[in-house]
Amino acid sequence: MSVYDKRHGIEWLTQPVIAPTASIPAGSDWDGERSYGWDEMMPTIIACPYPGPGNATGAALPDHGEIWTAPWQVDATRNTITVRAKGRAVPYSFQRSATLETPDVLVLQYTVENTGDAPLVYLWAAHPLFACEPGSEVLLPPAVDAVVSVLPLEWGPQWGPPDTVNPWPAKNGGSGMLHLNRVGDIQNRSGRKFYVLPDEPVAWAALWRPAVQGWLQMRWDPADSPYLGIWIDEGASYPASGVVALEPSNGYYDNLALAAARNRAATLAPGAKQSWQVTVRTGGKTELPSSIVLALQFRSHHRQRRPNWRKIIPGGTRRLARHAASQKLETHPY
């Protein structure tokens, strides 16, 4: 899949570095050779046993879910491409329609249907792998002042163990500021993943690529997708460039069994359908939307000095402390 901004000559999605295979065996691990384009992760992200009721209880769910290796039925019209796939370990059908609404707006419409006889417990997350040069930045609404690290310590002790709260967009690393939102060089051979605090949903996330003077913004309804994961890859899996994945989701986080145990997974009755939408918009520096302008100004304010969260975001420091206390975690100081 390609998301190419013809007006500004910018390809946003990573492209294969080797010729893609015609098909990938079900249950395959997602690895660097396959880390390009836009996947859909369903019904889990991390491999785990299926936690829902019915005959599929305990079924093995593969890495990055089932959909990315499934055969797709494709229908295309002038402005819309619709793809459909079916679950293997768990009975459901999944559909995504991509419509070019205007030259700069792509609308993705999703529908999942429970085709089984038992309630479907699932987690969906978008998995667009956006190509980013060093210095590219993830932008979030200015109200976001903290994120949760979800990777094991070996991915980066500076972010803490899973469930550690980190200030956003930067924190004091001892020898200098660590910019959580900024893409570094692929020679770092590292990656990190964060989630916006689960009880503070957002409706958009964006990327700013100063090297090409381009931006991309994803929008969704937080009532449908209340969680947002952010994966930043600096040569850990994709060898050609830095990568950012903005992952709106209806489950928190990554592991369906864990999300279900925390009551943060979606459930769908037998025969029922659920639909939701994600909108992608691209542009150049001369046409920045006001939300991105505000986020860039907030970022600049943060870099100039330690921000006063009480002035910028009422209750900002209190929210950070409340989440840490509820998770029995240590709040990272500046």
N, C-alpha and C positions, 0 to 999 in steps of 0.2 A: 504494500500500500504506500502511496505517496501523497503528501499534502504539500503541494508546490504553489507558492505565491507567485503567479505569473507577473503581477504588476511590479514586484520588487525583485524578482529573480532569486527567491529564497526557497530551497527545499527544507522542510521542517522535520521530516521523519528520517531516521537512519535507514540506509539502504544496505542490502546484502553485500558482504565483502567476498563471498564465494557464491557460485551459482546455487540458488535454492533448489532443494529436492522437491519432486512432485508430491510426495506425501511423507509424513512423519509418523512412525508407529505410535499407537496409543500407549500412554503411560511413560513416554520418553521424558527425560529430564530436560528442562529448558536450560540452554547453555549459550556460550558466546557466539557460536556459529549461527545461532537462530535469533540473536538479539537485534532485531531490526523491525521496522514497520510499526504496526498497531495491532496488538492482540487484545482479546477479551479474556479475562480470568474468571472462570465460573466452573464449579461452585465453591472453589477455594483458591488460595494463592499458594500456600505451603502444603505439601503432601500430608495427608492425615486420613484417619478413618472417618467415614461418613457418620455424623452423630444423630441423624434424624431417625424417625420411626419407620416401620415397614420392613419389607424384605431386603432393602438395601442397607439396613443398619450394619455398620462396621465395614462396609465396602471400602476398598482402598481408593482414595482420590489422589491423582498424580500431581506432580509439581506444576505449578501455575495453572492447575485445573485441567479440565477435559477439552474445552472448546478450541484451544489453539492447535491441537493435533487432529481435530475432527474433520471429516469431509464436509464441505459446504455446498449447499445448493445456491446458485447465483442467478439472480434476475436483474436485468439492467434496462433502464429507459434513458431518455435524453439527459435528465438531470439527477436521476436516482439509481443507486445500486443497492439491492437488497440481498442479504445473505442469511441462510438458515442452517442450523445444525441441531443435532440431537445429543442428549446426554447418553453416556454409556453405562457408567456404574450406577447412576441414578436416573429415573425416567423424567425427562423434561425436554422441551424444545426451546430454542433460543433464536431470536431474530434481531438483525440490525439493519436499518435502512439509512443510507448516507445520501443526503440531498444537498446539492449546491444551491443554496437559497438566493445568494447574491454573489458577485465575484469575490467577495472577501469573507463570506459566512458559509460554513459547512454545518448542517444540522444532522445529528445522529439520533435516530429514534430506535429505542430498544423495546423488545417484548419478550418475556419469559412466560411459558405456560407449563403448569404441572400436569404431566400426562400420566401420572401414576395414581395409585389408589390410597396413598398415605400422604400426609402433609409433607411438602418439600421444604427442607431447611437448606438455605444456600447463602453464599456470599458472592457478589459480583464486584469486580473492579475493572475500570478501563486500564489499558496498558499501552499507551502511546509512547514510543521511544523517540524523543525529540533530540536531534543532533544539536550540540552546543559547543561553541568554542570556549577556551579558557576566558574567564571574566564574565560569562553569561550569568544571569541571575534569575532566581525564582522570586516572583512577586506575589504577595498575599494581601488581603485586605488589612489595612493598618491596625484593626482591632486585634489581630493575631500577634500576641507577644510571647508565646511559648509553644513548643512542639514536644512530642514524645519520641524518643529514640526506640526502635524496635528490633535492632539487630544485636547479635551476640557481641561480646567485648572484643573478639578478635578482629571485627570489622573496624574498630576504632575506639580505644579506651577513652579518648577525649569526649566521647558522647555518652559514656556511661553504659551500664548493662540495660537490657530490655526494660521498658517502662520508666526510664529516667527522663525527667522533664528538663529540657534545655531552653534557655531564652532564645527568642527569634527576633531578628535575623542573625544575631552575632552574640558571642560570649567571650569572656576573657579566658585565653588559653594559657595564661602564665607568662609566656614570652611575647604575647601579642594577642590581638583579636582573632578569633576563629569565626569566619563567616559561613554560617550553616547554609546560606542560600546561594552561595557563589560557586560556580563550577571551576575546578582547578585543572591542572595539566594531566593528560592521560598517563604520563610517566609515573604518577602517584600510585597507579594500580590499586585503587581503593574505591570503596563505595559506602554510602550511608543512606539510611531510610528513616524518615520521620513521619509522624501523623500529627495533624492539628488536634488539639485537645478534644476528646470525643464528645464532650458535652457543649462544645462551642462550634457548631457547624458553620461552614462558609459556603458561599454560592459561586465563587470563582477562584481561579488561580491563573497566573500568567508567567510568561518567559520574556526576558529582554535580552537580545543578543547584540551588544554594542558593536561587535566586529562587522556585522552586516546591517546594522541600524534597523533591525526588525523586531517585531513583537508578535506574540501569539497569546490569546486568552481563551480559556475554557470556562464555560458557564453551565450550571445545572441547578436544579431545584433541591435545596438541602432537605426538603421533606422526603424526597425520593432517595437521595444519596447524601446521608448526613455526615459521612466521614471522608477525609482526604489524606491519602498517603503521598509522600514525595520521595522518589528514589533518585539519587544523584550518583552517577557512575563516572569515575575518573580513571578509565582504563581497566576496570575490574573485569568486565565481560566483553565490551565492544572495543575492538582495537583501533578503529579509524578516527574516533572523535569522542569528546565527552558526551554524556547522555543524561537527559532528565526525563523521568516519567512522572506526569501528574495523574494521580490515580483516584478520582472520585469513586466512592464505594458505598455499598449498603451494609457492610459488615466491618467490625473492628476487633482485632486486626489480623490480617494475613491467613491465619490458621482457622478454618471453619469450625473445628471442634472447640477451639479456645473461644471463638466469638460466640458460639452457641451457649457455652457454659457461662459466659458473661451476659447473656441475653442481649447480644449485639449482632445477631444475624437475622436475616429475613426469613419469613415463613410464608408459604403459599399453600392454600387448601387444594385438595384434589380437583382438577378441572379448571382451576382459577388461572387468571392471567394477571401479570403486572407489567406496566409500561412506564418508561421514563425517557428523558431526553438529555443530551449533551450538545452544546453549541460551541463551535470552534470559529474564532475570528482571527484574522491576521492583518498586519499593516506595517507601515513604516514610521519613522520618527516624526514626520510632519502631520500624522493623523492619530496621535495617541488618544485613546479614550480617557475620560476624566478619572476613572478608577485607577488606571495604570499611572497616570500623572501623579495622583495622590500617593500611590504606593512608592513611586520613585522619590518623591519629596520626603516621605517618611524615612526611606532608606538613607537619604542624604543627611537628614537630621540625626539619625542614629550614628552615622559614621563620624560626625563632627564632635560629638561628645556623648557621654552616657545619658540616655534619654530619661526624662522625668516621666515615668509611666502615669503618675497621678494627674499630670497635666495633659498628656497626649491621649491616654485611654483611661477614663475614670474607672477605678477599681482594678487597674492592670496588675499591680503587684499583689493585690489581694487574691485575684483569680489564680495567679501562678501558685501562691502559697496554698490556696484551698485545694487545688488539684494534687499538689504534692502530698498534702496531709491526708487526702482521701485515699491515695495509693500507698501511703506510708513510705514516701520517697523523700529524698533530700533535694531541696531546691538548689540548683547550681548558682552561686553568686557571680556577679560581674567582677 
